[in-house]
Structures are given as C-alpha cells and as structure tokens.
Amino acid sequence: MKMSDDIVQAFNDQITLELTADMTYRQLAIEADAQDLSGMAAWLRHQADEEIVHANKFIDHVLDRGSHPRIGTIKAPEIEPGLSPLEIFQAALAHEEKVSEAIRQLYRSCTSAGDIDAIPLLHWFIDEQIEEESTVSDIIGRIQLIDDDGSGLLRLDAELGSRDVESTENGD
C-alpha cells in the first residue's frame, strides 16, 4: 500500500527523532567519559548505535512502500556539561519517553489513516521502547541506591561496560 503524504511526513519526523536520539546518547556518552566512567560511556554509545538501526528500520519501511524518506533538521542535544551519572541516565530516560510518545502518536496516525501495513513495524517499536525505558529506569534505580558510594558506582560502571555488544544491525 502506498503511503499517504501525511504518513510519509510522520515517518520522516520519526526518522529525524531517532537520529536525534543517536546524537543525544553520544553527547551523554561524552559526559560519562569526561568523568572517567568508560563503562557507562560504552553503554551509552551502544545505545546511540541502536538509534541509528532504528532510524534505518523506518527508512527501509518508507522505501519498501515506494515512498521517499527525508531526514529533517537534527538539533544539537541540549545536554549541559558536568551532569552527574544520575542526571545522565535521567536525561536518557527523558529522551526515551519522548521517542516512545512519538511512536505511539505515529501508531495513532497510521491507525486513523487506515495504514495497516505500518502496524507490524510499529508494534515492534512499541515493544522495544517498553524495554528501553525499563532498562534505563533500572539503571537510574541502581544509581540512586548507590548514592555517593564510589566503589558501588565503579562496579556499576564496570557492569555496564561489559554489556554484550553484538551487532545491532539485526535489530537486537
């Protein structure tokens, strides 16, 4: 089914948001690296890589349906230097929540337009966003439990740095 112009624009907006998420995670990784938290930085860079894969999934969907995706303006992340580890992950969660709502809105738009061909892809993304928000929320909870315990923070940093970094190209 050919996509309507409105739905193509909604997908283009989502593509741009996914690429903005990539840049946001990269900036947050810089903040972690600046504090010598290389494990957290590696985890955040892996998240950034996943956002590119997500953008590519949306791009491929638009192309596969005979439409032409376009990337919009990507604004620089509004991340202040010197964020604490807790603030870094709170910023990550806030951005994931923004992406989740955008995907839900895209789902609503496709449903309203009768674009049932987009629904399987959007179901995958809804599930993915539930997982993403849960994972980041868990990290925030652990940082809050650690509080000012430097050794606890270093243990969490090491754990996040040991994350399996298999290729994200398969959508895993």
Summary of the structure (lengths in Angstrom):
residues: 172
radius of gyration: 17.2
end to end distance: 27.2
largest distance: 55.8
contacts: 515
relative contact order: 0.17
helix: 75%
strand: 0%
